[in-house]
């Protein structure tokens, strides 16, 4: 593999971020009996009918596809909670509301594989998309304030997808600012010869006296 001369700030793909999000825990309600599963990421089960259990999202989706469980959406995926978040996002131009780091990926996976388990699914999807659009617009507005004096950026409560979009731009922008600073002369360290030259010139002049 060739070694790159500059840091690689390429974006992760949506599929890669979704793969990471699949390790998030979610609650299911099994409709079968199954012994505990001893996995690398932890032990889950035993599973009993109608007894809620927490499992990784990828396992919940796999069981759902086989008709072995229903999935309980997270508490934040309700019309009431999402409406409150959307209103707060619109009211604040700079601050971001606290949401799960992988809220975009979790909601997408549940809409794709467990739509029938989400109460008011149409409204929940619409609110989630509106929240995402408002937050992306706020991210863009925050980045417009960049200038040559920016040395660090702090934006709280961003999600994984939002960080993935912001990180390459911020890294390249800060690197460009640093390069420009290195090309500019350091005025503080430059010797101040102008006063000395002015004194010498004054001494060398003929003093004109009035007659």
N, C-alpha and C positions, 0 to 999 in steps of 0.2 A: 504494500500500500504506500502510495506516495505521501511524503510528509508535506503538509501545507505550510506555507510561509506565514500566513495570518490565521488568527483564531477562527474556528468555524462557528458562525452564529446562525446556522441554518435552523429552520423551524422543525419541530416534531410534526409528524402527520397526525391528523385527527384519529386515525386508527391506533397509533402508538399511545396517544394520551388516553384513549378509551381502554386500551389493554391494561394500563396502570390503574385506571379507575375501577376495573372489574374486581380488584382486591378489596374494595370498600364493603363493609358489612351491611347486610340488609335483613329484614325479618321476613320469614316465610311461615306459612301454615301448611304442614304436610298433610296428605290424605292417605299415607301409607306408613308402615312400620319399616324401619331400617336401622341397622346397627351403626354405632359411631364411625365416622370417617376420620382416619388419622392421616392428615395431609402435611405437607412441608410447612404450609402457612398456619397450621394449628389443627386442633381436634374439634370436630363438629358433630353434634348428635349426642345420644341416640335420637332418632326421629320417631314421633308417635303421632297418630292421626289427631288433627285439630289442636295440637299443642304447638304454640309458636316457638320458633327457633331462629337464631341468627346464623347466617352463613355468608360467605363471600358472594358478591353479586354474580360472578361467573357461574357459581354453583347453583344459585337461585334460578338463573336463566336456563341452565341445563335441565334442572328438575321441572321447571315450568314447561319447557318444550316437550317433555315426556309425560305431561299431565300428572305429575306427582305432587304438585303443590300449587298454592296461590301465593302471590307476593304482596306484602303489605307496603304500600308506598311510604316513604319517609314523612315525618310530620310536616316538614316544610313544603311538601308537595300537595298542599290543599289550596282551594280557591281563596280562603280567608287569609292565610299566611302570605301567599304570593301577591294578593292585592295590596296588602300592607307594605310589602317589600317594594313593589312597583311604585306606589305613591311616594315612599320615602326616597327612592332613587331619583324620581323626578323633582322632588322638592330640594334636594341637595345637589349643587353643581359639582362639588369636589369630592365629597365623601361617598364611599361605597358601602352598601349594607352587607352585613355578615351573612354569607351563604356557604354551603359546603364547597370545599376546594374543587370538587369534581361535579358540581351541580349540573353543568351542561351535559356531561357524559352520562351521568346517572339517569337524568330525565330522558335522554335520547334512548338509552338501552331499555328503559321501562316502557316508553311509548312504542318501541319496535317489537318487544317480546311479551309485554304484560299489559297491553292497553285495556283489556277487559277488567283488570284489577284496580284501575285508577278511577275513583269517583270523579264525575264531572271532567272526564278526560279531555274533552275539547277545550274547555275553559282553562284547564291547567296547562295544556300545551300552548295556548295562545298567550297566557300570562308569562310563561317561562320565556317564550320567544321575545315578548315585549321587554322583559327585564334584561335579557341578553343584549338587545339592540340599544337600549338606553345606556347600559354600562359600557358598551363598546364606543358609543359616541362620547361619553365622559372620558374614556381613556384617550381618545384622539385629542380632545380638548386639553387634557393635562399635558400631552406631549407637545402641543403648540407653544407652551411656555418655555421651551428649551432655548437657551442661548449660550454664548461662550463662557459665561460665568458658572454654568451648571457643572458641579463636580460629583453629584450623587442624586439619585431619584428614590423617593419613598412614596409608594402608593399602597395603602393598606386595603386588605380584604379582597384582593383580586383572586379570580379563579384560575385553574390550571390553563384553560384555553386562553384567557386574557393575558396571563403571564407569558405564554408561548408566543403571543403576538407582539407584546411589548419588548421582551428581552432582546431580540436581535436589533431592533431599532435603537434602543437605549445604548446597547453596547457599542454599536458602530458610531453613534452620535458622540458619545463620550470619548471614544478613541480619536475621532476627528478633531474634537476640541483640544485634546492633549497634543496632537500633532501640530495644530496651529499655534498653540502656546509655545511649543518648543522652537518654532521658526521666528517668533517675535523677539526682538532684542530686549534684554533685561535692563530697563532704564535705571533701576536702583543700583546696579553694579557698575554702570558706566561711569568713568571718571568725569567729573565736572570741570572741564578746562576752560569753559567760556569766561568765567569771572577773571581767571588768571590772565587770559589773553587780552581781555579788556583793560586790565591794569597795566600790562606791558605797553599796550598801544597808547594809553593815556600818558605814560611816562615819556614815550618817544616823540610825542607831538611838541612842536614849538609853542610856547606860551605867547599868545598875542596880547600885547598890552595897548591900551588906548593911549593916543598921543595927547 
